[in-house]
Amino acid sequence: MDIDDILREVDPASHGIPLETRDLQALTRLWVAERSAPELLNWPADGLFERVNSKIKSQIERIEDMTGDMDPKTNFALIVIQTELERYKFLVRSYLRTRIAKIDKHTLHYLSTESLRQRLSPTELAYATRHQALLHNHYLSSFLSSFPQRLQNLNDTAGNVSMIDSPDLDTAVFVRLLRDKDVYGKGTDVDTILPAANGDVLIMRWSSAKGLVEDGDAELV
């Protein structure tokens, strides 16, 4: 079973599923989406990471309590718990590293407007601000200080040419439809509207797929 099969079995609107299971499903979906999208996606604002971190801490404490027990049955349970813990830790680490890589690559872009800044968590915003300050100070001490004052800004937009490097929104992504819908796609030669059914997987530009993902009509795979 690969990640595509796992995501196919998960219904975003599922009810009656334990909260911990739903959190793991949500974390997996966030991880897949963040790795697939060319730009930084919104930080989850529903307390998901607070609950996941609390789960990880409680499992670590449980493992520490069980470590001294030499009973074979307990040791087997300990292995299962450790395996589950490592799965959570892998998803969290990979998700955060993916986001940090995007912030490092396009720091000024995400700090340039309030709407983009709101995609970052408070910790990420503090990191991005400090990262950009250190980078600017390094450039100043290395070579920028020898330039005229008007040429020292890293976010200059003179001549309708922006120095701020931005993500490529025309990067191709794979999306799976979550409901029947006519999908608008921007093409190289001509735009098109394609009727698609629930479960169909399409490859399209992120600029065309972004609205579908944000509206909950599709998910990144």
C-alpha positions in Angstrom: 0.0 0.0 0.0 1.5 3.4 -1.0 0.6 6.9 0.1 -1.9 7.3 -2.7 -3.8 4.2 -1.4 -3.7 5.6 2.2 -5.1 9.0 1.2 -7.8 7.4 -1.0 -9.2 5.6 2.1 -9.4 8.7 4.1 -12.6 10.7 3.9 -12.0 14.3 4.9 -15.6 14.6 6.2 -15.4 11.3 8.2 -17.4 11.2 11.5 -17.1 8.7 14.3 -13.3 8.3 13.8 -11.2 8.9 17.0 -9.6 12.3 17.2 -6.1 10.8 17.2 -6.8 8.9 14.0 -8.2 12.0 12.3 -5.2 14.1 13.4 -2.8 11.5 11.9 -4.9 11.5 8.7 -4.8 15.4 8.6 -1.1 15.4 9.3 -0.5 13.0 6.4 -2.6 15.1 4.1 -0.8 18.3 5.1 2.6 16.6 4.6 1.7 15.3 1.1 0.2 18.7 0.0 3.1 20.7 1.3 5.6 18.5 -0.5 3.6 18.8 -3.7 2.8 22.5 -3.8 5.5 24.9 -5.2 4.6 27.6 -2.7 4.1 27.7 1.0 0.6 26.6 2.1 -1.3 27.9 5.1 -0.2 26.8 8.5 -3.0 24.7 10.1 -4.9 27.0 12.5 -7.1 24.3 14.1 -4.6 23.4 16.8 -3.5 20.2 15.0 0.2 20.6 15.7 -0.4 21.4 19.3 -2.4 18.1 19.7 0.3 16.2 17.7 3.1 17.5 19.8 1.1 16.7 23.0 0.6 13.1 21.6 4.3 12.8 20.9 5.3 14.0 24.4 2.9 11.6 26.1 4.1 8.7 24.0 7.7 9.5 24.9 6.8 9.5 28.6 4.9 6.3 28.3 7.9 4.6 26.6 10.2 5.8 29.3 7.9 4.3 31.9 7.8 1.0 30.1 11.5 0.7 29.3 12.4 -0.8 32.7 9.7 -3.6 32.4 11.3 -6.8 31.2 8.0 -8.7 30.6 8.1 -10.0 27.0 4.5 -8.9 26.4 5.2 -5.4 27.6 8.4 -5.3 25.4 6.3 -6.2 22.3 3.8 -3.4 23.2 6.8 -1.1 23.6 8.0 -1.9 20.1 4.6 -1.1 18.7 4.4 2.2 20.5 7.9 3.2 19.4 7.1 2.4 15.8 4.0 4.5 16.0 5.9 7.3 17.7 8.6 7.3 14.9 5.8 7.6 12.3 4.5 10.7 13.9 8.0 12.2 14.3 8.9 11.5 10.7 5.8 13.2 9.4 6.3 16.3 11.7 10.0 16.6 10.8 9.5 16.2 7.1 6.6 18.6 7.0 8.5 21.3 8.9 11.7 20.8 6.9 9.7 21.2 3.7 8.2 24.5 4.9 11.6 25.8 6.2 13.1 25.0 2.8 10.4 27.1 1.1 10.9 30.0 3.5 14.7 29.9 3.0 14.3 30.0 -0.7 11.7 32.8 -0.9 12.0 34.7 2.4 11.3 38.2 1.1 8.4 36.9 -0.9 6.6 35.6 2.2 7.5 38.7 4.2 6.4 41.1 1.5 2.6 41.2 2.2 0.4 40.6 5.2 -1.6 37.9 3.4 1.5 35.9 2.7 2.8 36.4 6.3 -0.4 34.9 7.6 0.5 31.6 6.0 3.4 31.3 8.5 3.1 30.1 12.1 4.4 32.6 14.7 7.6 30.6 15.1 8.1 30.5 11.3 7.5 34.2 11.0 10.1 34.9 13.7 12.5 32.6 11.9 11.9 34.2 8.5 12.3 37.7 9.9 15.6 36.8 11.6 16.8 34.9 8.6 16.3 37.8 6.3 17.9 40.3 8.7 21.0 38.1 9.0 21.2 37.7 5.2 20.8 41.4 4.6 23.5 42.2 7.2 25.8 39.7 5.5 25.3 41.2 2.1 25.9 44.7 3.5 29.2 43.7 5.0 30.2 41.7 2.0 29.4 44.0 -1.0 26.2 46.1 -0.7 27.8 48.8 1.5 29.9 49.8 -1.5 26.8 50.4 -3.6 24.9 53.7 -3.6 22.2 53.9 -1.0 19.4 53.6 -3.5 20.8 50.3 -4.8 21.1 48.6 -1.4 17.5 47.4 -1.1 16.9 43.7 -1.7 13.2 44.3 -2.5 13.7 46.9 -5.2 11.0 47.1 -7.9 12.3 49.9 -10.0 11.6 49.6 -13.7 8.8 47.2 -13.1 11.3 44.5 -12.4 11.1 43.0 -8.9 14.2 41.7 -7.2 12.0 39.5 -4.9 12.3 35.9 -6.1 8.8 34.2 -6.1 7.7 30.6 -6.4 6.8 29.4 -9.9 3.0 29.1 -9.8 2.9 27.4 -13.2 4.7 24.3 -11.8 2.8 21.1 -12.7 1.1 19.3 -9.8 -1.1 16.2 -9.5 -4.6 16.6 -7.9 -7.3 14.2 -7.1 -10.9 15.4 -7.4 -13.0 15.1 -4.3 -16.3 15.7 -6.1 -17.6 15.9 -9.6 -16.7 19.2 -11.2 -15.8 20.9 -14.4 -12.1 21.8 -14.1 -10.7 24.9 -15.8 -7.1 24.4 -16.9 -4.6 27.0 -18.2 -2.7 25.6 -21.2 0.3 26.8 -23.2 -1.6 27.3 -26.4 -5.2 27.3 -25.3 -7.2 27.1 -22.0 -9.7 24.3 -21.5 -12.5 23.1 -19.3 -12.5 19.4 -18.6 -15.4 17.6 -16.9 -13.9 15.4 -14.1 -15.5 13.0 -11.7 -14.8 12.3 -8.0 -11.6 10.3 -7.7 -10.1 11.4 -11.0 -6.4 12.3 -10.9 -5.3 15.3 -13.1 -2.0 16.9 -13.8 -2.3 20.7 -14.1 -0.6 24.0 -13.3 -0.6 25.0 -9.7 -2.1 28.3 -10.7 -5.1 26.4 -12.0 -5.3 23.8 -9.2 -4.8 26.2 -6.3 -8.4 27.3 -6.2 -9.7 23.8 -6.4 -7.5 22.8 -3.4 -8.4 25.8 -1.3 -12.1 25.3 -2.0 -11.9 21.6 -1.0 -12.9 20.4 -4.4 -9.5 18.6 -4.9 -6.4 17.5 -3.0 -2.8 17.3 -3.9 -1.2 13.9 -4.3 
